[in-house]
Amino acid sequence: MRCLLLVDLQNDFLPGGALPVPEGEAVIPLINRLQPHFDLVVATQDWHPPNHGSFAANHPGRRVGDVIDLDGLPQVLWPVHCVQFTWGAEFAPSLDTERIAHVVRKGTDPRIDSYSGFFDNGRRRSTGLAEFLRQQGVNELYVAGLATDYCVRATALDAAHLGFDTRLVMDACRGVNLQPGDVERALDDMARAGVRLMQSRQILSDGTHVSDVGP
């Protein structure tokens, strides 16, 4: 079974949000076109409590972009974003959510961030996503969403590590590039881990067979 995994397509990561990913809105129409080509569609959702330790506002004297130690792990500090039950945490209104069969909420523990849809950043706790996918019989996992160099990267790396045949739909992702070259390094990391890098046209042109291409 083929599954499309949509990563963090939420208002705060789009124009007008607290942490907009450059051109993030451009992936939504493409992702809507991709969804009917999959047996299963699953989504992740950043779902932070207001006191989350990744927010610069919760560390007096610190600024967005600073790196601190958070419960034993290095943590980039971000603007307050995707706070539970707020507009910013909601899925983009233009995203077709009718096909989304399961939503994984992550980043709920204020002591640790969760870029990956599978584990927190310390791999201390599972979200249950892997178990759900295996129960559904998923053997091919296609990852798309925001942002390439953070949550998409972490999710794809964990998927490959867990043994899923993992593909990254590159043109259905956008990156932050907090440091120049971050997106390119993320793509290299994923490719080295066995994630196959591809373009959406290969899904849209043939709904029953997907060919793979390099970056």
Secondary structure, 3 states (H helix, E strand, C coil): CEEEEEECCEHHHCCCCCCCCCCHHHHHHHHHHHHHHCCEEEEEEECECCCCCCEHHHCCCCCCCCEEEECCEEEECECCCCECCCHHHCECCCCCCCCEEEEEEECCCCCCCCCCCCECCCCCCECCHHHHHHHCCCCEEEEEEECHHHHHHHHHHHHHHCCCEEEEEEEEEECCCCCCCHHHHHHHHHHHCCCEEECCHHHHCCCCCCCCCCC
